């Protein structure tokens, strides 16, 4: 039993920490190829650039806004509700 518990602990500790930051509910999130289409969908919300691989969004004046390899425009409130988060470093 002790070996099983140790093996389980080692396997869990080897999982990437990034799993915790992945989006939770992408089905409720609408993604757009243009900023204008996103703004039309959510006129009272901020449009953000969502890195779809990491689940991190970037605001308009941020360095990575529209500049990540995998991403789309999205409404900030919808992105947050789907489990994504804001960039911590612009």
Phi and psi in radians as a Rosetta constraint file:
Dihedral C 1 N 2 CA 2 C 2 CIRCULARHARMONIC -1.136 0.35
Dihedral N 2 CA 2 C 2 N 3 CIRCULARHARMONIC -0.695 0.35
Dihedral C 2 N 3 CA 3 C 3 CIRCULARHARMONIC -1.165 0.35
Dihedral N 3 CA 3 C 3 N 4 CIRCULARHARMONIC -0.692 0.35
Dihedral C 3 N 4 CA 4 C 4 CIRCULARHARMONIC -1.067 0.35
Dihedral N 4 CA 4 C 4 N 5 CIRCULARHARMONIC -0.807 0.35
Dihedral C 4 N 5 CA 5 C 5 CIRCULARHARMONIC -1.099 0.35
Dihedral N 5 CA 5 C 5 N 6 CIRCULARHARMONIC -0.728 0.35
Dihedral C 5 N 6 CA 6 C 6 CIRCULARHARMONIC -1.139 0.35
Dihedral N 6 CA 6 C 6 N 7 CIRCULARHARMONIC -0.747 0.35
Dihedral C 6 N 7 CA 7 C 7 CIRCULARHARMONIC -1.096 0.35
Dihedral N 7 CA 7 C 7 N 8 CIRCULARHARMONIC -0.776 0.35
Dihedral C 7 N 8 CA 8 C 8 CIRCULARHARMONIC -1.055 0.35
Dihedral N 8 CA 8 C 8 N 9 CIRCULARHARMONIC -0.809 0.35
Dihedral C 8 N 9 CA 9 C 9 CIRCULARHARMONIC -1.045 0.35
Dihedral N 9 CA 9 C 9 N 10 CIRCULARHARMONIC -0.755 0.35
Dihedral C 9 N 10 CA 10 C 10 CIRCULARHARMONIC -1.141 0.35
Dihedral N 10 CA 10 C 10 N 11 CIRCULARHARMONIC -0.730 0.35
Dihedral C 10 N 11 CA 11 C 11 CIRCULARHARMONIC -1.115 0.35
Dihedral N 11 CA 11 C 11 N 12 CIRCULARHARMONIC -0.768 0.35
Dihedral C 11 N 12 CA 12 C 12 CIRCULARHARMONIC -1.135 0.35
Dihedral N 12 CA 12 C 12 N 13 CIRCULARHARMONIC -0.680 0.35
Dihedral C 12 N 13 CA 13 C 13 CIRCULARHARMONIC -1.238 0.35
Dihedral N 13 CA 13 C 13 N 14 CIRCULARHARMONIC -0.318 0.35
Dihedral C 13 N 14 CA 14 C 14 CIRCULARHARMONIC -1.479 0.35
Dihedral N 14 CA 14 C 14 N 15 CIRCULARHARMONIC -0.215 0.35
Dihedral C 14 N 15 CA 15 C 15 CIRCULARHARMONIC -1.140 0.35
Dihedral N 15 CA 15 C 15 N 16 CIRCULARHARMONIC 2.473 0.35
Dihedral C 15 N 16 CA 16 C 16 CIRCULARHARMONIC -1.086 0.35
Dihedral N 16 CA 16 C 16 N 17 CIRCULARHARMONIC 2.438 0.35
Dihedral C 16 N 17 CA 17 C 17 CIRCULARHARMONIC -1.174 0.35
Dihedral N 17 CA 17 C 17 N 18 CIRCULARHARMONIC -0.343 0.35
Dihedral C 17 N 18 CA 18 C 18 CIRCULARHARMONIC -1.173 0.35
Dihedral N 18 CA 18 C 18 N 19 CIRCULARHARMONIC -0.263 0.35
Dihedral C 18 N 19 CA 19 C 19 CIRCULARHARMONIC -1.037 0.35
Dihedral N 19 CA 19 C 19 N 20 CIRCULARHARMONIC -0.564 0.35
Dihedral C 19 N 20 CA 20 C 20 CIRCULARHARMONIC -1.206 0.35
Dihedral N 20 CA 20 C 20 N 21 CIRCULARHARMONIC -0.390 0.35
Dihedral C 20 N 21 CA 21 C 21 CIRCULARHARMONIC -1.720 0.35
Dihedral N 21 CA 21 C 21 N 22 CIRCULARHARMONIC 0.025 0.35
Dihedral C 21 N 22 CA 22 C 22 CIRCULARHARMONIC -1.276 0.35
Dihedral N 22 CA 22 C 22 N 23 CIRCULARHARMONIC 2.637 0.35
Dihedral C 22 N 23 CA 23 C 23 CIRCULARHARMONIC -0.993 0.35
Dihedral N 23 CA 23 C 23 N 24 CIRCULARHARMONIC 2.514 0.35
Dihedral C 23 N 24 CA 24 C 24 CIRCULARHARMONIC -1.549 0.35
Dihedral N 24 CA 24 C 24 N 25 CIRCULARHARMONIC -0.749 0.35
Dihedral C 24 N 25 CA 25 C 25 CIRCULARHARMONIC -2.379 0.35
Dihedral N 25 CA 25 C 25 N 26 CIRCULARHARMONIC 1.446 0.35
Dihedral C 25 N 26 CA 26 C 26 CIRCULARHARMONIC -1.368 0.35
Dihedral N 26 CA 26 C 26 N 27 CIRCULARHARMONIC -0.213 0.35
Dihedral C 26 N 27 CA 27 C 27 CIRCULARHARMONIC -1.171 0.35
Dihedral N 27 CA 27 C 27 N 28 CIRCULARHARMONIC -0.543 0.35
Dihedral C 27 N 28 CA 28 C 28 CIRCULARHARMONIC -1.530 0.35
Dihedral N 28 CA 28 C 28 N 29 CIRCULARHARMONIC 0.033 0.35
Dihedral C 28 N 29 CA 29 C 29 CIRCULARHARMONIC -1.804 0.35
Dihedral N 29 CA 29 C 29 N 30 CIRCULARHARMONIC 2.218 0.35
Dihedral C 29 N 30 CA 30 C 30 CIRCULARHARMONIC -1.774 0.35
Dihedral N 30 CA 30 C 30 N 31 CIRCULARHARMONIC 2.215 0.35
Dihedral C 30 N 31 CA 31 C 31 CIRCULARHARMONIC -1.884 0.35
Dihedral N 31 CA 31 C 31 N 32 CIRCULARHARMONIC 2.608 0.35
Dihedral C 31 N 32 CA 32 C 32 CIRCULARHARMONIC -2.275 0.35
Dihedral N 32 CA 32 C 32 N 33 CIRCULARHARMONIC 2.602 0.35
Dihedral C 32 N 33 CA 33 C 33 CIRCULARHARMONIC -1.504 0.35
Dihedral N 33 CA 33 C 33 N 34 CIRCULARHARMONIC -0.312 0.35
Dihedral C 33 N 34 CA 34 C 34 CIRCULARHARMONIC -2.216 0.35
Dihedral N 34 CA 34 C 34 N 35 CIRCULARHARMONIC 2.648 0.35
Dihedral C 34 N 35 CA 35 C 35 CIRCULARHARMONIC -1.142 0.35
Dihedral N 35 CA 35 C 35 N 36 CIRCULARHARMONIC -0.656 0.35
Dihedral C 35 N 36 CA 36 C 36 CIRCULARHARMONIC -1.125 0.35
Dihedral N 36 CA 36 C 36 N 37 CIRCULARHARMONIC -0.706 0.35
Dihedral C 36 N 37 CA 37 C 37 CIRCULARHARMONIC -1.123 0.35
Dihedral N 37 CA 37 C 37 N 38 CIRCULARHARMONIC -0.698 0.35
Dihedral C 37 N 38 CA 38 C 38 CIRCULARHARMONIC -1.154 0.35
Dihedral N 38 CA 38 C 38 N 39 CIRCULARHARMONIC -0.738 0.35
Dihedral C 38 N 39 CA 39 C 39 CIRCULARHARMONIC -1.154 0.35
Dihedral N 39 CA 39 C 39 N 40 CIRCULARHARMONIC -0.594 0.35
Dihedral C 39 N 40 CA 40 C 40 CIRCULARHARMONIC -1.158 0.35
Dihedral N 40 CA 40 C 40 N 41 CIRCULARHARMONIC -0.639 0.35
Dihedral C 40 N 41 CA 41 C 41 CIRCULARHARMONIC -1.224 0.35
Dihedral N 41 CA 41 C 41 N 42 CIRCULARHARMONIC -0.645 0.35
Dihedral C 41 N 42 CA 42 C 42 CIRCULARHARMONIC -2.311 0.35
Dihedral N 42 CA 42 C 42 N 43 CIRCULARHARMONIC 1.294 0.35
Dihedral C 42 N 43 CA 43 C 43 CIRCULARHARMONIC -1.119 0.35
Dihedral N 43 CA 43 C 43 N 44 CIRCULARHARMONIC -0.408 0.35
Dihedral C 43 N 44 CA 44 C 44 CIRCULARHARMONIC -1.740 0.35
Dihedral N 44 CA 44 C 44 N 45 CIRCULARHARMONIC 0.201 0.35
Dihedral C 44 N 45 CA 45 C 45 CIRCULARHARMONIC -2.173 0.35
Dihedral N 45 CA 45 C 45 N 46 CIRCULARHARMONIC 2.819 0.35
Dihedral C 45 N 46 CA 46 C 46 CIRCULARHARMONIC -1.407 0.35
Dihedral N 46 CA 46 C 46 N 47 CIRCULARHARMONIC 2.371 0.35
Dihedral C 46 N 47 CA 47 C 47 CIRCULARHARMONIC -1.534 0.35
Dihedral N 47 CA 47 C 47 N 48 CIRCULARHARMONIC 2.325 0.35
Dihedral C 47 N 48 CA 48 C 48 CIRCULARHARMONIC -2.196 0.35
Dihedral N 48 CA 48 C 48 N 49 CIRCULARHARMONIC 2.804 0.35
Dihedral C 48 N 49 CA 49 C 49 CIRCULARHARMONIC -1.668 0.35
Dihedral N 49 CA 49 C 49 N 50 CIRCULARHARMONIC 2.116 0.35
Dihedral C 49 N 50 CA 50 C 50 CIRCULARHARMONIC -1.827 0.35
Dihedral N 50 CA 50 C 50 N 51 CIRCULARHARMONIC 2.075 0.35
Dihedral C 50 N 51 CA 51 C 51 CIRCULARHARMONIC -1.308 0.35
Dihedral N 51 CA 51 C 51 N 52 CIRCULARHARMONIC 1.904 0.35
Dihedral C 51 N 52 CA 52 C 52 CIRCULARHARMONIC -1.257 0.35
Dihedral N 52 CA 52 C 52 N 53 CIRCULARHARMONIC -0.329 0.35
Dihedral C 52 N 53 CA 53 C 53 CIRCULARHARMONIC -1.373 0.35
Dihedral N 53 CA 53 C 53 N 54 CIRCULARHARMONIC -0.697 0.35
Dihedral C 53 N 54 CA 54 C 54 CIRCULARHARMONIC -1.719 0.35
Dihedral N 54 CA 54 C 54 N 55 CIRCULARHARMONIC -0.342 0.35
Dihedral C 54 N 55 CA 55 C 55 CIRCULARHARMONIC 1.344 0.35
Dihedral N 55 CA 55 C 55 N 56 CIRCULARHARMONIC 0.433 0.35
Dihedral C 55 N 56 CA 56 C 56 CIRCULARHARMONIC -1.973 0.35
Dihedral N 56 CA 56 C 56 N 57 CIRCULARHARMONIC 2.320 0.35
Dihedral C 56 N 57 CA 57 C 57 CIRCULARHARMONIC -1.823 0.35
Dihedral N 57 CA 57 C 57 N 58 CIRCULARHARMONIC 2.717 0.35
Dihedral C 57 N 58 CA 58 C 58 CIRCULARHARMONIC -2.181 0.35
Dihedral N 58 CA 58 C 58 N 59 CIRCULARHARMONIC 2.330 0.35
Dihedral C 58 N 59 CA 59 C 59 CIRCULARHARMONIC -1.361 0.35
Dihedral N 59 CA 59 C 59 N 60 CIRCULARHARMONIC 2.855 0.35
Dihedral C 59 N 60 CA 60 C 60 CIRCULARHARMONIC -0.893 0.35
Dihedral N 60 CA 60 C 60 N 61 CIRCULARHARMONIC -0.749 0.35
Dihedral C 60 N 61 CA 61 C 61 CIRCULARHARMONIC -1.534 0.35
Dihedral N 61 CA 61 C 61 N 62 CIRCULARHARMONIC 0.075 0.35
Dihedral C 61 N 62 CA 62 C 62 CIRCULARHARMONIC -1.373 0.35
Dihedral N 62 CA 62 C 62 N 63 CIRCULARHARMONIC 2.732 0.35
Dihedral C 62 N 63 CA 63 C 63 CIRCULARHARMONIC -1.022 0.35
Dihedral N 63 CA 63 C 63 N 64 CIRCULARHARMONIC -0.665 0.35
Dihedral C 63 N 64 CA 64 C 64 CIRCULARHARMONIC -1.701 0.35
Dihedral N 64 CA 64 C 64 N 65 CIRCULARHARMONIC 0.121 0.35
Dihedral C 64 N 65 CA 65 C 65 CIRCULARHARMONIC -1.077 0.35
Dihedral N 65 CA 65 C 65 N 66 CIRCULARHARMONIC 1.988 0.35
Dihedral C 65 N 66 CA 66 C 66 CIRCULARHARMONIC 1.298 0.35
Dihedral N 66 CA 66 C 66 N 67 CIRCULARHARMONIC 0.173 0.35
Dihedral C 66 N 67 CA 67 C 67 CIRCULARHARMONIC -2.200 0.35
Dihedral N 67 CA 67 C 67 N 68 CIRCULARHARMONIC 0.446 0.35
Dihedral C 67 N 68 CA 68 C 68 CIRCULARHARMONIC -1.801 0.35
Dihedral N 68 CA 68 C 68 N 69 CIRCULARHARMONIC 2.756 0.35
Dihedral C 68 N 69 CA 69 C 69 CIRCULARHARMONIC -1.116 0.35
Dihedral N 69 CA 69 C 69 N 70 CIRCULARHARMONIC -0.707 0.35
Dihedral C 69 N 70 CA 70 C 70 CIRCULARHARMONIC -2.099 0.35
Dihedral N 70 CA 70 C 70 N 71 CIRCULARHARMONIC 1.977 0.35
Dihedral C 70 N 71 CA 71 C 71 CIRCULARHARMONIC -3.083 0.35
Dihedral N 71 CA 71 C 71 N 72 CIRCULARHARMONIC 2.992 0.35
Dihedral C 71 N 72 CA 72 C 72 CIRCULARHARMONIC -2.680 0.35
Dihedral N 72 CA 72 C 72 N 73 CIRCULARHARMONIC 2.854 0.35
Dihedral C 72 N 73 CA 73 C 73 CIRCULARHARMONIC -1.415 0.35
Dihedral N 73 CA 73 C 73 N 74 CIRCULARHARMONIC 2.561 0.35
Dihedral C 73 N 74 CA 74 C 74 CIRCULARHARMONIC -2.668 0.35
Dihedral N 74 CA 74 C 74 N 75 CIRCULARHARMONIC 2.876 0.35
Dihedral C 74 N 75 CA 75 C 75 CIRCULARHARMONIC -1.454 0.35
Dihedral N 75 CA 75 C 75 N 76 CIRCULARHARMONIC 2.344 0.35
Dihedral C 75 N 76 CA 76 C 76 CIRCULARHARMONIC -1.011 0.35
Dihedral N 76 CA 76 C 76 N 77 CIRCULARHARMONIC -0.789 0.35
Dihedral C 76 N 77 CA 77 C 77 CIRCULARHARMONIC -1.134 0.35
Dihedral N 77 CA 77 C 77 N 78 CIRCULARHARMONIC -0.674 0.35
Dihedral C 77 N 78 CA 78 C 78 CIRCULARHARMONIC -1.194 0.35
Dihedral N 78 CA 78 C 78 N 79 CIRCULARHARMONIC -0.686 0.35
Dihedral C 78 N 79 CA 79 C 79 CIRCULARHARMONIC -1.102 0.35
Dihedral N 79 CA 79 C 79 N 80 CIRCULARHARMONIC -0.748 0.35
Dihedral C 79 N 80 CA 80 C 80 CIRCULARHARMONIC -1.146 0.35
Dihedral N 80 CA 80 C 80 N 81 CIRCULARHARMONIC -0.732 0.35
Dihedral C 80 N 81 CA 81 C 81 CIRCULARHARMONIC -1.130 0.35
Dihedral N 81 CA 81 C 81 N 82 CIRCULARHARMONIC -0.460 0.35
Dihedral C 81 N 82 CA 82 C 82 CIRCULARHARMONIC -1.488 0.35
Dihedral N 82 CA 82 C 82 N 83 CIRCULARHARMONIC 0.028 0.35
Dihedral C 82 N 83 CA 83 C 83 CIRCULARHARMONIC 1.716 0.35
Dihedral N 83 CA 83 C 83 N 84 CIRCULARHARMONIC 0.123 0.35
Dihedral C 83 N 84 CA 84 C 84 CIRCULARHARMONIC -1.468 0.35
Dihedral N 84 CA 84 C 84 N 85 CIRCULARHARMONIC 2.947 0.35
Dihedral C 84 N 85 CA 85 C 85 CIRCULARHARMONIC -2.419 0.35
Dihedral N 85 CA 85 C 85 N 86 CIRCULARHARMONIC 2.868 0.35
Dihedral C 85 N 86 CA 86 C 86 CIRCULARHARMONIC -1.294 0.35
Dihedral N 86 CA 86 C 86 N 87 CIRCULARHARMONIC 2.673 0.35
Dihedral C 86 N 87 CA 87 C 87 CIRCULARHARMONIC -1.187 0.35
Dihedral N 87 CA 87 C 87 N 88 CIRCULARHARMONIC 2.496 0.35
Dihedral C 87 N 88 CA 88 C 88 CIRCULARHARMONIC -1.672 0.35
Dihedral N 88 CA 88 C 88 N 89 CIRCULARHARMONIC -0.198 0.35
Dihedral C 88 N 89 CA 89 C 89 CIRCULARHARMONIC -2.285 0.35
Dihedral N 89 CA 89 C 89 N 90 CIRCULARHARMONIC 0.555 0.35
